[in-house]
Each structure stands twice: as structure tokens, then as C-alpha cells.
Amino acid sequence: MNEAPSPSTSERSPTSRRLVPSRSVAHWDLDITALMEFAGPASDAADRDSNWAEALLEGARIIHVNEQAVHMLGSFGGREAMIGQAVATCWPVDSRYDLAEIILELINAPSPGLMLERPITSLILEGSILTARRTDTEGRPSIFLSVIGRLEDDVIMVGSGE
């Protein structure tokens, strides 16, 4: 029984795709050490400038992501390219304020362990739910995020784009 070898990545057509389950849970672990300056009374909405959400998301660094997070919002560089980057580099622009609000609330939580859940307002993350928990793992302030939902359609299409 002779089987033809599967085509290499360079031989695949630009339309070749693989399907990812439409309802999957994506996880991120964020180091929020640099964000502790946002804690306290100065974090009140009236005291924030117009760029506060972007500045906060630039300071939250990705220390772990699962494969679903890579498929959902990652780059073609994969998981390794996401580690160490600011969460702002991959989070949809139209829901950054939602993510920043929940992170700010967790920064100001009296102790680790608080878990918050909110729907995400985004064209890309249609009908998704964001759950965030302050975990403070390995001696550093951190937040564990999970998103359950789907991207735009019933099936997420991931391809080489080449």
C-alpha cells in the first residue's frame, strides 16, 4: 500500500486550512508586576487619562498561553513568539477597554484569588466570556485569563496565509 507523502508547508496552497473547534477555552497567564503602580485610589476612573487602558495592557506580559489562545489570537510565530510580549500585541482593539477594566479591578483586589467573569464586546470574539483570576504565582503578581467562545463564525479557520 503506497501512500503519497503529505505536502510540506511550502507546497500547500494558500487556501489550505485546518479546522479548530468553534467553542474552545483559551488561556493566558499574565505577569502584572509592572502594573502595580496602577493600584490604589489613583486608579479611579476620573483620574485616568485617555490612554490608560493601552498603557495597562502594554505592561501586562504574557508568561504562558495554551494552544487555543495561539489559535484564537496569536501570531504566525506561534506560542513562543507570544511569550514575553505585552497582551496588547494580541488582544483585539475593540475589547481592550474590557480587558483593562477587569485587570485593574483584580490589581485592586484585597488579596489573590478573586475571580471575575464578563462578556467581551468584540467583533472578533463574538459572544465570548472572559474569566480572570488573580493568582500571584511563583512570588509575582499574576492574572490567569480564560476566554470561552468563538471567532466570527461557527468554525475558526487557521491557515498558512502564504
Secondary structure by P-SEA (a helix, b strand, c coil): cccccccccccccccbbbbcccbbbbbbbbbcccccccccccccccccccaaaaaaaaabbbccccaaaaaccccccccccccccccccccccccaaaaaaaaaaaaacccccbbbbbbbbcccccbbbbbbbbccccccbbbbbbbbccccccbbbbcccc
